[in-house]
Amino acid sequence: MLSLFADCLLVASRLPSPDARRRATLERKREDEEWLMQRRAGRFDATMR
């Protein structure tokens, strides 16, 4: 029983913190928005030629 608890603590200590997960999610969202804006700008440029 004690070893199971120790294993759970070990696994939990390897998980990223909630702040790190939230920061990574926000960074990924920002990158996605930048990519989408670049994509839209490229499509607009192509229609203007």
N, C-alpha and C positions, 0 to 999 in steps of 0.2 A: 504494500500500500504506500509506504514511504517512497519507494523507488518510482512509483507511478507519479506521485506528486512532484518528485524531483525532475522527472522527465518532462512533465507539463511546464514546470518553471523554465527549464532549459529551452524548450520550444518557444515559449512566450518571450523569452529574452532575445531570441533571434528575429522576432517579427519587427518590422519597422514601427516606429512610434506613430500615433495618430497624426501628429504634426507633420512628420515626414511624408506620410501618405497624402495628407491634404495639400502640402506644398508640391508634391509630385503631380497630383491631379490638376492643380491650378496651372503648373508649368506646361503640362501636356495640353490643357485646354487653350492656353495662350498660343502655343505652337500651332495647334489646329486652326485657330482663328487667323493667325498670320498666313498660314498656308492657303486657307480659303480666300483671303483677301488677295493674295498674289495670283491665285487661280482666276478669280473674277477679273482682276485687272488685265491679265493676259487675254482672257476671252473678249473683254471690251476692246483692247488694242487690236485684236484680230478682226473685229467687226468694223472698225473705223478705217481700215486700209482699203 
